[in-house]
Amino acid sequence: MTEKPAKPAKSAKSAKPAKSAKPVKSAKLAKSAKPAKSADKPTASSKRTTRQRKVSHDEIAERAYFIHIEEGGCDALENWLRAERELTSA
């Protein structure tokens, strides 16, 4: 009978590490490691502020005139006050 050559013993260095030896980051750790962005909070530059513009005397007079023409209102003061309200709220 012929003898088979002996298989060389595997050294510890050539052995592949097991898959569990590789560190695995969990989803929670990965998320908490990043700094949180505050996308929900508006910054000072992104806030919209509405300013009432200064309405001139002529603009109010013109709108009061058109209110009078359109609706036939005979009360000039009421037309003037309505024109002011409409122009300042717009």
Backbone as CSV, one residue per row, in Angstrom:
resi,resn,N_x,N_y,N_z,CA_x,CA_y,CA_z,C_x,C_y,C_z
1,MET,0.802,-1.147,0.000,0.000,0.000,0.000,0.875,1.251,0.000
2,THR,0.442,2.192,-0.762,1.262,3.391,-0.830,0.741,4.404,0.161
3,GLU,1.627,5.048,0.768,1.235,6.047,1.762,0.957,7.392,1.103
4,LYS,-0.115,8.010,1.569,-0.457,9.331,1.052,0.359,10.369,1.792
5,PRO,0.788,11.376,1.077,1.552,12.398,1.775,0.664,13.104,2.805
6,ALA,1.209,13.425,3.910,0.467,14.076,4.994,0.127,15.512,4.599
7,LYS,-1.105,15.901,4.929,-1.525,17.265,4.636,-0.848,18.202,5.616
8,PRO,-0.355,19.313,5.103,0.296,20.247,6.024,-0.752,20.850,6.960
9,ALA,-0.378,21.033,8.188,-1.287,21.600,9.186,-1.511,23.081,8.876
10,LYS,-2.767,23.501,9.004,-3.075,24.903,8.743,-2.586,25.744,9.902
11,SER,-1.917,26.798,9.571,-1.437,27.672,10.640,-2.554,28.634,11.021
12,ALA,-2.465,29.203,12.192,-3.486,30.108,12.704,-3.509,31.408,11.891
13,LYS,-2.374,31.785,11.324,-2.298,33.021,10.564,-3.049,32.916,9.240
14,SER,-3.042,31.777,8.622,-3.676,31.664,7.317,-5.177,31.397,7.427
15,ALA,-5.646,31.134,8.620,-7.074,30.868,8.786,-7.853,32.170,8.648
16,LYS,-8.983,32.092,7.966,-9.814,33.275,7.775,-10.602,33.548,9.052
17,PRO,-10.714,34.811,9.419,-11.480,35.118,10.626,-12.968,34.856,10.378
18,ALA,-13.636,34.521,11.419,-15.058,34.261,11.316,-15.782,35.573,11.038
19,LYS,-16.943,35.492,10.405,-17.692,36.697,10.054,-18.151,37.460,11.288
20,SER,-18.364,36.772,12.376,-18.818,37.444,13.585,-17.718,38.277,14.228
21,ALA,-16.475,38.061,13.830,-15.375,38.820,14.401,-15.373,40.259,13.881
22,LYS,-16.009,40.508,12.744,-16.051,41.842,12.177,-17.076,42.684,12.948
23,PRO,-16.693,43.865,13.429,-17.639,44.670,14.201,-18.771,45.171,13.292
24,VAL,-19.984,45.085,13.810,-21.161,45.512,13.071,-21.806,46.652,13.844
25,LYS,-22.052,47.764,13.147,-22.702,48.903,13.783,-24.197,48.734,13.653
26,SER,-24.877,48.951,14.730,-26.331,48.859,14.674,-26.886,50.153,14.108
27,ALA,-28.129,50.140,13.694,-28.765,51.318,13.116,-28.856,52.455,14.137
28,LYS,-29.077,52.112,15.383,-29.177,53.143,16.416,-27.853,53.855,16.624
29,LEU,-26.769,53.105,16.649,-25.466,53.715,16.856,-25.085,54.587,15.675
30,ALA,-25.384,54.145,14.476,-25.034,54.921,13.301,-25.793,56.244,13.278
31,LYS,-27.050,56.242,13.663,-27.837,57.465,13.663,-27.413,58.408,14.773
32,SER,-27.106,57.877,15.940,-26.762,58.739,17.061,-25.361,59.323,16.923
33,ALA,-24.524,58.717,16.092,-23.178,59.219,15.929,-23.163,60.511,15.122
34,LYS,-24.155,60.707,14.249,-24.209,61.901,13.427,-24.860,63.036,14.218
35,PRO,-24.395,64.259,14.023,-25.044,65.375,14.713,-26.427,65.602,14.141
36,ALA,-27.337,65.899,15.000,-28.729,66.093,14.586,-28.876,67.434,13.889
37,LYS,-29.565,67.421,12.761,-29.822,68.656,12.037,-31.186,69.175,12.453
38,SER,-31.275,70.448,12.637,-32.553,71.033,13.053,-33.259,71.614,11.830
39,ALA,-33.738,70.739,10.951,-34.426,71.177,9.739,-35.831,71.675,10.056
40,ASP,-36.377,71.258,11.176,-37.731,71.654,11.528,-37.802,73.101,12.014
41,LYS,-36.720,73.593,12.587,-36.728,74.942,13.132,-36.327,75.939,12.052
42,PRO,-37.138,76.952,11.803,-36.760,77.947,10.804,-35.678,78.866,11.347
43,THR,-34.782,79.257,10.492,-33.739,80.186,10.903,-34.267,81.601,10.780
44,ALA,-33.535,82.527,11.316,-33.975,83.912,11.306,-34.115,84.446,9.887
45,SER,-33.263,83.981,8.975,-33.324,84.482,7.608,-34.480,83.883,6.820
46,SER,-35.003,82.737,7.243,-36.081,82.109,6.478,-37.468,82.506,6.975
47,LYS,-37.535,83.254,8.077,-38.840,83.704,8.564,-39.359,84.803,7.660
48,ARG,-40.637,84.692,7.359,-41.258,85.710,6.534,-42.043,86.655,7.429
49,THR,-41.752,87.894,7.287,-42.495,88.883,8.045,-43.283,89.727,7.055
50,THR,-44.510,89.992,7.417,-45.345,90.821,6.549,-45.400,92.218,7.130
51,ARG,-45.076,93.156,6.311,-45.123,94.548,6.723,-46.261,95.230,5.984
52,GLN,-46.951,96.081,6.692,-47.982,96.866,6.034,-47.295,98.031,5.348
53,ARG,-47.577,98.150,4.071,-46.949,99.243,3.342,-47.712,100.535,3.597
54,LYS,-47.044,101.612,3.435,-47.647,102.925,3.632,-48.500,103.241,2.417
55,VAL,-49.791,103.427,2.646,-50.736,103.713,1.572,-50.875,105.231,1.457
56,SER,-50.747,105.712,0.230,-50.803,107.160,0.042,-52.250,107.672,0.018
57,HIS,-52.371,108.945,0.204,-53.678,109.614,0.181,-54.350,109.419,-1.180
58,ASP,-53.568,109.528,-2.237,-54.119,109.389,-3.592,-54.645,107.975,-3.858
59,GLU,-53.942,106.975,-3.339,-54.402,105.588,-3.534,-55.741,105.348,-2.832
60,ILE,-55.871,105.886,-1.625,-57.128,105.732,-0.877,-58.254,106.476,-1.594
61,ALA,-57.964,107.676,-2.063,-58.977,108.472,-2.756,-59.441,107.772,-4.026
62,GLU,-58.498,107.198,-4.765,-58.861,106.501,-6.004,-59.728,105.275,-5.710
63,ARG,-59.349,104.500,-4.685,-60.145,103.309,-4.342,-61.527,103.710,-3.829
64,ALA,-61.612,104.742,-3.033,-62.913,105.220,-2.543,-63.788,105.663,-3.709
65,TYR,-63.180,106.299,-4.699,-63.928,106.720,-5.881,-64.498,105.505,-6.613
66,PHE,-63.679,104.465,-6.803,-64.165,103.279,-7.510,-65.222,102.517,-6.712
67,ILE,-65.109,102.538,-5.390,-66.167,101.936,-4.561,-67.471,102.694,-4.798
68,HIS,-67.396,104.010,-4.852,-68.584,104.846,-5.089,-69.197,104.545,-6.463
69,ILE,-68.358,104.415,-7.492,-68.838,104.152,-8.850,-69.450,102.750,-8.950
70,GLU,-68.743,101.745,-8.379,-69.183,100.349,-8.501,-70.483,100.088,-7.739
71,GLU,-70.569,100.621,-6.540,-71.697,100.268,-5.676,-72.689,101.413,-5.481
72,GLY,-72.321,102.568,-5.927,-73.243,103.694,-5.797,-73.418,104.162,-4.368
73,GLY,-72.396,103.934,-3.532,-72.489,104.386,-2.143,-72.464,105.896,-2.067
74,CYS,-73.367,106.450,-1.304,-73.436,107.905,-1.225,-72.662,108.459,-0.028
75,ASP,-72.229,107.606,0.879,-71.515,108.066,2.068,-70.015,108.087,1.768
76,ALA,-69.473,109.264,1.575,-68.064,109.413,1.198,-67.125,108.917,2.294
77,LEU,-67.489,109.200,3.550,-66.647,108.755,4.669,-66.595,107.231,4.739
78,GLU,-67.736,106.590,4.585,-67.779,105.122,4.614,-66.945,104.529,3.475
79,ASN,-67.022,105.124,2.296,-66.216,104.669,1.164,-64.722,104.848,1.444
80,TRP,-64.377,105.964,2.059,-62.980,106.250,2.385,-62.441,105.218,3.395
81,LEU,-63.217,104.981,4.451,-62.768,104.028,5.474,-62.655,102.610,4.913
82,ARG,-63.596,102.243,4.064,-63.528,100.910,3.428,-62.293,100.807,2.528
83,ALA,-62.014,101.877,1.785,-60.839,101.883,0.911,-59.563,101.745,1.731
84,GLU,-59.483,102.437,2.854,-58.321,102.304,3.749,-58.154,100.882,4.243
85,ARG,-59.251,100.271,4.694,-59.202,98.887,5.185,-58.728,97.938,4.100
86,GLU,-59.273,98.088,2.910,-58.910,97.185,1.818,-57.439,97.329,1.427
87,LEU,-56.970,98.544,1.355,-55.594,98.769,0.909,-54.555,98.421,1.970
88,THR,-54.872,98.618,3.227,-53.886,98.309,4.278,-53.858,96.819,4.605
89,SER,-54.943,96.124,4.369,-54.944,94.680,4.658,-54.361,93.870,3.503
90,ALA,-54.250,94.458,2.342,-53.753,93.736,1.163,-52.255,93.652,1.148
